Amino acid sequence: MAQHDLATTTFASAPTSDRYLQSDGTGLGAEGGWFRTFSIGSNWTEIRFGMQYAIVPDSTNNLTSALLTVSINTGSAAVYPRQASVTNSYYAIWISVGPTLTYNAGAGNPYFSNTTPFVGRRQGVTDNDQASPATTLYHPTNTGSTQRRGILYIDFSKITGQTVMWYFTTAGHVQVDYSESVFLAELATQATPAPGGNAMVANPNSNNLVTDTGGALDTIGWYFGASALGQIQVYNVAAYRFI
């Protein structure tokens, strides 16, 4: 995966000058990602993962064969879940956004939307994908009258030896820039996040569980790739552990 060095963008909210990591957009198949193994290993019962990001559009075109994945895994052997070149046994649960991200002009602040996120799991060498509830996810672009850092929160919870996930979304947040302090404040609560008072909607997927008896879930990360010209700018990545 190729990634650009850190660059800086100016925002209205604090910090008004913020740095981002951008995936490589030099040609088709632009991709990038970030993974980190916990120092606590698998010693957790619930983790809220959050990222602040924006997607770089290809003019006003939809992005095709796009994939934005957030996952919790056994180690980091796979760049993204279901990677064809990884045949060894590992364990993961993930949410995948795509394959088409639809461009919306918005009220001067464009954004992408998709109506069929998929939640999946890897249990040893067996993969399983299923469509999540019919909920649209929204992703701000880095264009428009307001520079925006969008927010995505995902909760991973251990329940009687299995791990389940919830993700949170709402349409209103793609029109707003959120400060780092607002992002972090909602990361550290077990309630449904409401950044800046803009309540998000919880979307549980209790039918897709993964056991961790065969491999500790100790690594978390994100991956973005698109066959059309499209990139992602990531400003903040954080995880909060609940005991």
Phi and psi in degrees as a GROMACS rama.xvg file:
@    title "Ramachandran Plot"
@    xaxis  label "Phi"
@    yaxis  label "Psi"
@TYPE xy
-102.734  141.211  ALA-2
-140.591  148.313  GLN-3
-77.4722  159.957  HIS-4
-66.5055  168.445  ASP-5
-62.3071  138.983  LEU-6
-129.777  174.614  ALA-7
-126.355  141.096  THR-8
-130.702  150.719  THR-9
-98.5097  136.121  THR-10
-128.268  165.371  PHE-11
-79.8111  -35.7206  ALA-12
-90.0456  159.509  SER-13
-73.7496  145.093  ALA-14
-70.9976  133.03  PRO-15
-70.3713  -19.8642  THR-16
-118.944  111.813  SER-17
-126.486  146.621  ASP-18
-101.459  151.882  ARG-19
-139.991  157.397  TYR-20
-104.151  128.769  LEU-21
-118.221  136.961  GLN-22
-69.1009  160.022  SER-23
-72.0914  125.441  ASP-24
-119.392  30.504  GLY-25
-79.0015  -10.0901  THR-26
-173.097  -176.149  GLY-27
-62.1239  149.763  LEU-28
81.0119  24.9723  GLY-29
-58.785  134.381  ALA-30
-153.358  161.934  GLU-31
-168.498  163.086  GLY-32
-168.162  171.86  GLY-33
-151.014  129.947  TRP-34
-136.042  145.655  PHE-35
-143.969  131.864  ARG-36
-87.2017  132.891  THR-37
-66.9664  140.759  PHE-38
-69.9551  -21.1266  SER-39
-87.5352  -0.177242  ILE-40
62.111  -130.98  GLY-41
-100.926  19.0689  SER-42
-80.7082  72.3175  ASN-43
-154.823  155.296  TRP-44
-113.148  -28.9454  THR-45
-150.774  137.622  GLU-46
-131.854  131.829  ILE-47
-103.567  120.659  ARG-48
-99.5733  139.485  PHE-49
-140.791  148.983  GLY-50
-144.494  145.269  MET-51
-108.2  130.496  GLN-52
-158.792  168.105  TYR-53
-146.097  151.196  ALA-54
-104.77  132.231  ILE-55
-82.659  118.034  VAL-56
-79.316  162.43  PRO-57
-100.808  83.1489  ASP-58
57.1866  -126.057  SER-59
-111.934  23.4513  THR-60
-85.308  152.434  ASN-61
-67.5112  152.501  ASN-62
-96.4193  125.685  LEU-63
-104.141  153.567  THR-64
49.0624  39.9627  SER-65
-88.593  148.448  ALA-66
-145.262  117.574  LEU-67
-116.841  114.118  LEU-68
-121.255  134.047  THR-69
-119.496  130.089  VAL-70
-145.457  158.256  SER-71
-120.964  129.976  ILE-72
-134.694  169.424  ASN-73
-88.2742  100.614  THR-74
68.389  -168.672  GLY-75
-125.602  32.5095  SER-76
-64.9445  -33.2246  ALA-77
-96.7073  129.02  ALA-78
-65.2407  -36.955  VAL-79
-148.667  153.875  TYR-80
-57.4265  146.007  PRO-81
68.9313  19.5683  ARG-82
-61.3319  123.8  GLN-83
-61.3756  -32.2721  ALA-84
-79.0106  -8.1671  SER-85
-100.217  109.862  VAL-86
-109.091  -5.47596  THR-87
-75.835  163.516  ASN-88
-76.2486  129.715  SER-89
-154.672  174.686  TYR-90
-127.305  137.979  TYR-91
-160.513  154.887  ALA-92
-135.286  139.766  ILE-93
-150.776  163.531  TRP-94
-119.465  133.017  ILE-95
-118.565  129.822  SER-96
-108.035  123.507  VAL-97
145.353  -168.992  GLY-98
-85.8896  -12.5378  PRO-99
-114.484  125.798  THR-100
-102.834  119.521  LEU-101
-89.549  127.58  THR-102
-77.6327  132.846  TYR-103
-125.867  130.961  ASN-104
-67.4422  -31.4183  ALA-105
65.5833  -171.249  GLY-106
-92.7636  60.6445  ALA-107
87.9653  -5.7094  GLY-108
-127.988  91.3009  ASN-109
-63.3483  158.215  PRO-110
-155.969  164.1  TYR-111
-105.883  150.552  PHE-112
-136.14  155.362  SER-113
-147.541  145.335  ASN-114
-107.763  -1.40721  THR-115
-134.656  71.0923  THR-116
-69.4909  150.142  PRO-117
-116.224  139.721  PHE-118
-110.28  133.629  VAL-119
-138.525  172.337  GLY-120
-147.641  154.973  ARG-121
-123.017  118.755  ARG-122
-118.3  94.8469  GLN-123
74.5037  -105.445  GLY-124
-118.557  11.9138  VAL-125
-109.494  126.256  THR-126
-101.631  151.146  ASP-127
-146.586  123.89  ASN-128
-115.252  145.642  ASP-129
-148.181  145.197  GLN-130
-65.9197  137.563  ALA-131
-80.5434  174.64  SER-132
-52.1416  151.852  PRO-133
-68.1272  81.3272  ALA-134
-127.632  129.028  THR-135
-82.0227  133.633  THR-136
-103.292  146.382  LEU-137
-124.783  141.482  TYR-138
-137.293  117.983  HIS-139
-68.8787  151.491  PRO-140
-90.9137  172.139  THR-141
-94.1522  18.3374  ASN-142
-115.674  175.07  THR-143
112.072  -179.196  GLY-144
-74.4757  -21.4053  SER-145
-125.08  121.771  THR-146
-70.8664  128.146  GLN-147
-127.292  142.772  ARG-148
-110.236  101.493  ARG-149
-71.0416  165.324  GLY-150
-125.92  135.036  ILE-151
-127.413  124.722  LEU-152
-115.768  138.777  TYR-153
-137.659  131.7  ILE-154
-103.33  134.734  ASP-155
-115.016  126.754  PHE-156
-130.525  137.451  SER-157
-90.9431  126.109  LYS-158
-132.145  111.531  ILE-159
45.6284  53.9751  THR-160
82.5091  2.63877  GLY-161
-125.951  159.342  GLN-162
-115.016  131.054  THR-163
-124.039  159.856  VAL-164
-131.482  152.494  MET-165
-126.513  146.003  TRP-166
-127.76  159.266  TYR-167
-127.368  139.254  PHE-168
-154.335  160.843  THR-169
-166.503  152.316  THR-170
-71.9259  -35.2795  ALA-171
-64.5321  -27.3544  GLY-172
-72.8073  -16.535  HIS-173
-76.27  -10.9535  VAL-174
-94.6426  -0.498158  GLN-175
-122.993  144.812  VAL-176
-95.5151  129.841  ASP-177
-107.406  135.682  TYR-178
-72.3775  161.977  SER-179
-61.8397  -38.6523  GLU-180
-65.2018  -38.3266  SER-181
-65.8911  -43.8683  VAL-182
-57.5836  -47.1709  PHE-183
-71.0272  -34.5308  LEU-184
-61.957  -42.689  ALA-185
-77.2131  -18.6234  GLU-186
-67.3982  -31.2981  LEU-187
-97.7075  22.9854  ALA-188
-123.664  145.633  THR-189
-87.4975  -4.3421  GLN-190
-78.1626  166.45  ALA-191
-60.1017  125.913  THR-192
-65.3435  144.35  PRO-193
-139.178  70.6734  ALA-194
-61.3585  129.194  PRO-195
60.8229  23.7577  GLY-196
80.9952  2.16114  GLY-197
-94.1  93.3548  ASN-198
-62.6997  135.148  ALA-199
-94.7737  168.6  MET-200
-110.461  128.552  VAL-201
-80.9544  135.711  ALA-202
-126.939  90.9169  ASN-203
-74.7112  151.199  PRO-204
-132.143  71.3833  ASN-205
-75.6187  -6.98265  SER-206
-90.1078  -1.24555  ASN-207
-122.797  91.228  ASN-208
-110.719  153.345  LEU-209
-131.53  132.309  VAL-210
-85.7497  151.666  THR-211
-112.542  21.5528  ASP-212
-68.2636  -25.5036  THR-213
-96.9923  -9.24887  GLY-214
-171.62  126.277  GLY-215
-67.542  132.611  ALA-216
-82.233  98.3595  LEU-217
-130.47  7.39756  ASP-218
-136.292  136.671  THR-219
-129.501  151.811  ILE-220
-179.368  -179.31  GLY-221
-133.607  156.192  TRP-222
-140.811  141.648  TYR-223
-135.876  133.85  PHE-224
-150.478  151.591  GLY-225
-151.191  138.393  ALA-226
-78.4457  -25.8657  SER-227
-87.1563  165.358  ALA-228
-67.9933  107.306  LEU-229
-159.826  146.338  GLY-230
-137.457  167.748  GLN-231
-125.19  141.954  ILE-232
-113.578  121.414  GLN-233
-112.567  123.627  VAL-234
-98.2041  -41.3054  TYR-235
-141.091  139.397  ASN-236
-132.7  130.622  VAL-237
-152.371  155.251  ALA-238
-138.476  139.489  ALA-239
-121.277  128.858  TYR-240
-97.0073  133.46  ARG-241
-107.758  133.372  PHE-242
